Amino acid sequence: MTSHPAAADGGSFAGRMAFITGAGSGIGAATARLLAQRGAAVALADIDEAAARSVTADIAERGGQATALRVDVGDVRSVQSAIEQASAAHGGIDLAVNAAGITGPLQPCGEYDLDAWHSIINVNLTGLFLCMRFELQQMQRRGGGAIVNLSSIMGSNGLAGAVAYAASKHGVEGATKAAALDYAASGIRVNAVAPGYVDTPLISGRTPGAQERIVGMHPVGRIAQPGEIAELIVFLLSPQAGFITGSVHLADGGYSAR
């Protein structure tokens, strides 16, 4: 039986390497910090390399091991290059978190901007596929691994005006389940986390009225902090989650229970 590649001590990821997209801010950055705190070497990949470098510097100041890389997840050459660089720098990839994603305009399906559709699908779904494609190849060489993909409450719900985003996140969940079945016998687990609204720049940039309406969608009366979602992601990467694969884990403050 292939053992899970994370450290035997469930609280420690010492000696393990994690590749994280969307790591320059929000959930990706919080996850990178938490994994580094628990001993992993982390490669922070983001289209905004300056943001990734800033988080990397913070991790290094706290004694962690981190590398910053620029990646455009919708570009196959960029993804392959970033993953190869991360692997070369740290001796392989054991863990991956695919957190890169974008939103878009709110428009009815019949009027939805075609450029926005293609951009959202390219980043959120094609980008996820490209990252998994090369991450899985690296993990097969290591004899196992674990991947967590970022879905959303829109991966199992709809939202008027958000046809592209909802379609992309439904696709993330399907791709997660298919990949989990493809690689379960290889000791590679693939899961997804589906957050509700999270306190990230995507939310903080909205008007106070819009933020109040978003909070009101969650029965718990607030939105999530990135660190709360990071804790769930890191658990799913850990040995304690060794029997969990092919599943989607809601962290939405009761949004989907209505």
C-alpha positions, 0 to 999 in steps of 0.5 A, spaced: 500 500 500 502 506 498 503 511 504 501 518 504 507 522 502 506 527 508 510 527 514 508 521 519 506 527 524 500 530 522 501 536 525 508 537 521 509 537 514 517 538 515 521 535 508 515 536 504 514 541 498 507 545 496 506 548 490 500 554 491 497 558 485 494 564 487 498 565 493 500 572 492 493 574 496 487 571 500 486 564 501 492 562 497 497 566 501 494 564 508 495 557 506 502 558 504 503 561 511 500 556 514 504 550 511 510 554 512 509 555 519 508 547 519 514 545 516 513 545 509 517 548 503 512 552 499 512 555 492 508 561 491 505 562 484 501 568 482 500 572 476 502 578 480 509 576 482 511 582 486 505 580 491 508 573 491 514 575 493 511 580 498 508 573 502 515 569 501 519 575 504 514 574 510 514 567 510 522 567 510 522 572 516 518 567 520 523 562 519 520 558 513 522 556 506 519 559 500 520 561 493 516 566 489 514 564 482 510 568 476 505 563 473 499 565 468 495 559 469 491 559 463 498 558 459 500 551 458 508 553 458 507 558 464 504 553 468 509 547 466 515 552 467 513 554 474 512 547 476 518 545 474 522 550 477 518 549 484 520 542 483 527 543 481 528 548 487 525 543 492 526 536 490 519 535 487 512 536 489 508 533 494 502 537 495 499 542 491 493 547 492 490 550 486 487 557 488 488 561 482 481 564 480 478 570 477 470 573 477 467 577 472 461 582 470 454 580 473 450 579 466 444 575 464 446 569 460 444 571 453 448 578 454 454 575 457 460 578 454 464 573 450 471 575 452 469 575 460 466 568 459 473 566 455 477 569 460 474 566 466 473 559 463 481 559 461 483 561 468 478 558 473 477 551 469 483 550 464 488 553 468 486 548 474 486 542 469 493 545 466 496 545 474 493 538 475 496 535 469 503 537 471 502 537 479 500 529 478 506 528 473 510 530 479 507 526 484 507 520 480 514 520 480 514 521 488 510 515 489 504 519 492 501 526 494 495 530 495 491 536 491 486 541 494 482 545 489 479 551 490 471 551 488 466 555 491 459 555 493 457 557 486 460 550 484 453 547 487 449 553 487 447 558 481 447 566 482 444 570 477 448 574 472 454 569 474 454 564 468 461 564 467 463 563 474 458 558 476 460 554 470 467 554 471 466 552 479 461 546 477 467 544 472 472 545 478 468 540 482 467 535 476 475 535 474 476 534 482 472 528 482 475 525 475 482 526 477 481 523 484 478 516 481 484 517 476 490 517 481 487 513 487 491 507 486 497 511 485 497 514 492 494 521 490 488 524 493 484 530 490 479 534 493 476 541 493 474 546 498 468 550 496 468 557 501 462 562 501 464 569 501 471 570 504 474 577 506 479 578 500 480 584 496 475 581 491 470 583 497 473 589 500 473 593 494 465 593 494 461 598 496 459 598 504 452 596 501 454 590 497 458 588 503 452 588 507 448 584 502 453 579 502 454 578 509 446 577 510 447 571 505 450 567 510 446 564 516 452 565 521 452 573 520 459 574 517 463 572 511 470 567 512 477 569 514 482 566 509 485 563 515 479 559 516 479 556 509 486 555 510 485 550 516 481 546 512 485 546 506 491 544 510 487 538 514 485 535 507 493 535 505 495 532 512 495 524 513 489 525 518 485 526 511 488 520 508 481 516 507 478 522 504 479 523 496 474 525 490 470 530 495 468 537 496 468 540 502 463 546 504 466 552 508 460 557 507 457 559 514 451 555 512 449 558 505 448 552 502 444 549 508 438 554 506 
